[in-house]
Amino acid sequence: MMTGFLKMHGLGNDFVVVDERARRHDLTPARIAALCDRHRGIGCDQFVILRPACMEGADVFVRFFNADGTESGACGNASRCVADLLARETGRDSIGLQTRAGVLHATIVRPGLVTVDMGLPQQGWAEVPLAHACDTLHLPMAGDPAAVSMGNPHATFFLPAPDAMAPEKAGPELEHDPLFPERANIGFAHITAPDAMRLRVWERGSGLTLACGSGACAAVVNAVRRGLVARTCTVVMDGGELGITWRESDGHVLMTGPAVTSFTGTFDPEDYPR
């Protein structure tokens, strides 16, 4: 049976979105990975499935999958896209997204521009998680990264120059470092001003992407913890800019950026391996 989808992106970080609120589809991890393939499938960084919400304050339950078919707890850019989709569907400017990381609240600033409250950053070593107890502000690794969870594990390296480390070369090995039992998203940040940074992110299970919303949040949190930037910071990535605020009043991290629908289409799950 044919299955409809939307192709969406936030700053070029692109997603295939499938709506399962009315009917489930046979989307196994192997099929999701095949659909994410840019040569033999539809192609995307992450695969997003919408299901009926079962938590108070949520309008939809959102599941995020990496390009290799593994599930992720959160995805900032995809959250903005889903919020934009639901806002257009409902006519409301406030949307609740149930995720594995809890309920995220999104606000439509204007059509195509969305703010998502990404919640509280988890700074403890067991919350990231790390393989053993250590200082998450200075991990015992070459390059002195900092770690935090934004619904998924992140490690941020602060570089003296934008090209001091090559994400394409360093990312795969760092993602699988033994210190990260669930693997990790690896950020490579260069501070360019007291309220700005350049960031590239190697995403676990997906590789180097044009943008990473949760990675931008993590980089700002880690930079603020080290006294490198202000609590409101512009994060410049290959695909464009995000505005990140780590709010002092309640500790929540707010992310603002675009959400775009590229096209719609259909596929037959049976055309892909189970």
C-alpha positions in Angstrom: 0.0 0.0 0.0 1.4 3.4 -0.9 2.5 5.7 1.9 2.5 9.4 1.8 5.4 11.5 3.0 6.6 15.1 3.3 10.2 16.2 2.6 11.1 19.0 5.0 14.2 20.7 6.1 15.6 23.2 8.7 18.7 25.0 7.3 19.3 22.1 4.9 19.1 19.4 7.7 16.5 17.4 5.8 13.8 15.0 6.9 11.3 12.5 5.5 8.1 12.9 7.6 5.5 10.1 7.6 2.1 10.6 9.4 1.0 7.5 11.3 -1.7 9.1 13.4 -4.5 7.4 11.4 -2.7 4.2 10.2 0.6 2.4 11.1 3.0 1.5 8.3 5.5 -1.3 8.3 8.5 0.8 8.8 11.3 -1.3 10.2 14.7 0.1 11.0 16.0 -1.6 7.9 13.3 0.1 5.8 13.9 3.5 7.4 17.6 3.2 6.6 16.9 2.3 3.0 14.5 5.2 2.6 17.1 7.6 4.0 19.6 6.4 1.4 20.2 9.4 -1.0 21.0 7.1 -4.0 18.5 4.3 -3.6 15.8 5.8 -1.4 14.2 9.2 -0.9 17.2 10.6 0.9 17.4 12.5 4.2 19.4 13.1 7.4 16.6 11.9 9.7 13.4 10.0 9.3 10.4 11.4 11.3 7.2 9.4 12.2 4.1 11.2 13.7 1.8 9.2 16.0 -1.1 10.2 18.3 0.1 11.9 21.5 -0.5 10.2 24.8 0.9 12.8 27.2 -0.8 15.9 28.6 0.0 19.1 26.7 1.1 17.3 23.5 -0.6 17.5 20.1 1.5 14.7 18.5 4.0 12.0 19.4 7.1 12.5 17.3 9.7 9.7 16.7 13.1 10.6 15.3 15.3 8.1 13.4 18.9 8.6 12.2 19.8 7.7 8.7 21.1 4.3 9.8 17.7 3.4 11.2 18.6 3.9 14.9 16.2 6.0 17.0 17.2 9.3 18.5 15.6 11.0 21.5 15.4 14.5 20.0 16.0 16.5 16.9 15.8 20.3 17.1 15.5 21.1 13.4 12.9 18.3 12.8 10.9 19.6 15.8 10.6 23.0 14.2 9.4 21.4 11.0 6.8 19.3 12.7 5.6 22.3 14.7 5.3 24.3 11.5 3.3 21.4 9.9 0.9 21.1 12.9 0.5 24.9 13.1 -0.6 25.0 9.5 -2.9 22.0 10.1 -4.6 23.4 13.2 -4.3 27.2 12.7 -2.7 27.5 16.1 0.6 29.3 16.9 1.5 27.0 19.9 2.2 23.3 19.5 3.2 20.6 22.0 5.5 17.8 20.7 5.7 14.6 22.7 9.2 13.1 22.2 11.3 10.4 23.9 12.9 13.4 25.7 9.6 14.7 27.0 7.1 17.3 25.8 8.7 20.1 23.8 6.7 23.3 23.4 6.9 25.2 20.1 5.8 28.7 19.2 5.3 30.1 15.7 7.1 33.4 15.4 5.8 33.8 11.9 5.0 31.4 9.1 8.2 29.3 8.5 10.0 30.6 11.6 9.6 28.6 14.8 10.9 28.7 18.4 11.2 25.4 20.2 11.7 25.1 24.0 14.2 22.3 24.0 14.0 21.9 27.8 16.7 21.6 30.4 20.2 20.5 29.4 21.3 17.4 31.3 24.8 18.0 32.5 25.5 15.0 34.8 27.9 12.3 33.4 25.2 9.6 33.9 22.6 11.7 32.1 24.6 12.4 29.0 25.4 9.4 29.3 29.1 8.7 29.7 30.7 5.3 30.4 32.1 6.4 33.8 32.0 9.3 36.2 34.0 12.4 35.1 33.7 16.1 34.7 31.4 16.8 31.8 32.8 20.3 31.4 36.3 18.8 30.6 36.1 15.3 29.3 39.2 13.1 29.6 39.9 13.1 25.9 42.4 14.8 23.6 41.0 18.2 22.6 39.3 18.8 25.9 35.6 18.6 24.8 32.6 19.3 27.0 29.5 17.1 27.1 25.8 17.6 27.7 22.5 15.9 26.7 19.8 17.8 24.8 17.6 14.7 24.6 20.6 12.9 23.0 24.3 12.9 23.9 26.5 15.7 22.6 30.2 16.5 22.9 31.5 19.9 21.9 35.1 20.6 20.9 36.1 24.3 21.0 38.6 25.1 18.2 41.1 28.0 18.0 40.3 28.2 14.2 37.4 26.9 12.1 39.5 24.4 10.3 41.6 23.2 13.3 39.8 19.8 13.1 38.1 18.2 10.1 34.7 16.8 11.2 34.7 14.3 8.2 37.9 12.7 9.6 37.5 13.1 13.3 33.7 12.6 13.6 33.4 8.9 12.9 36.0 7.9 15.4 34.8 10.3 18.1 31.1 9.2 17.7 32.2 5.7 18.7 34.6 6.6 21.4 34.3 4.2 24.4 33.4 7.1 26.6 30.0 7.3 24.9 28.1 4.1 25.5 25.2 5.3 23.3 27.5 7.0 20.8 27.5 10.8 20.6 26.9 13.8 18.3 30.2 15.6 17.9 30.3 19.4 17.6 33.2 21.4 16.3 32.8 25.0 17.5 34.8 28.2 16.9 33.9 31.3 18.9 33.7 34.3 16.6 32.2 36.9 19.0 30.9 37.1 22.5 27.5 36.2 21.1 28.3 34.2 18.0 30.0 30.9 17.0 30.7 28.8 13.9 29.6 25.2 14.3 29.8 22.0 12.4 28.3 18.8 13.7 28.9 15.1 13.0 25.6 13.4 13.9 25.6 9.9 15.3 24.0 7.6 12.8 23.8 10.2 10.0 27.2 11.8 9.6 28.1 15.4 8.8 24.9 17.5 8.3 24.3 21.1 7.1 22.8 22.0 10.5 22.0 20.3 13.8 19.5 22.0 16.1 20.2 20.0 19.3 23.9 20.3 18.5 23.6 24.1 18.4 21.8 24.1 21.7 24.5 21.8 23.2 27.3 24.0 21.9 25.9 27.1 23.4 25.2 25.5 26.7 28.8 24.1 26.8 30.2 27.5 25.7 28.3 29.3 28.4 29.4 26.9 31.0 33.0 27.7 30.1 32.4 31.4 30.0 33.0 31.7 26.3 29.7 33.3 25.1 26.6 35.1 26.3 23.4 33.1 27.1 21.9 34.4 23.8 24.1 33.4 20.9 23.9 33.2 17.1 25.1 29.8 15.8 26.3 29.8 12.2 26.3 26.4 10.5 26.9 25.3 6.9 23.1 25.6 6.2 22.5 28.9 7.9 21.9 30.5 11.3 20.0 29.5 14.5 19.3 31.7 17.4 19.9 30.0 20.8 19.1 31.3 24.2 19.9 29.4 27.4 17.4 31.1 29.7 18.7 31.9 33.1 15.3 32.2 34.8 14.4 28.5 34.4 17.4 26.9 32.7 15.5 26.0 29.5 17.1 26.3 26.1 15.2 28.1 23.3 16.0 27.5 19.7 14.7 29.7 16.9 15.1 29.0 13.2 13.3 28.3 9.9 11.2 25.3 8.8 10.6 24.5 5.2 8.5 22.0 3.3 10.3 21.0 0.1 7.8 18.6 -1.5 5.4 15.7 -0.9 5.3 12.2 -2.4 4.5 8.6 -1.9 6.4 5.3 -1.6 5.6 1.6 -1.2 7.2 0.1 1.9 7.3 -3.3 0.2 9.8 -1.9 -2.3 12.3 -1.7 0.6 14.0 -4.4 2.6 12.5 -5.3 6.0 
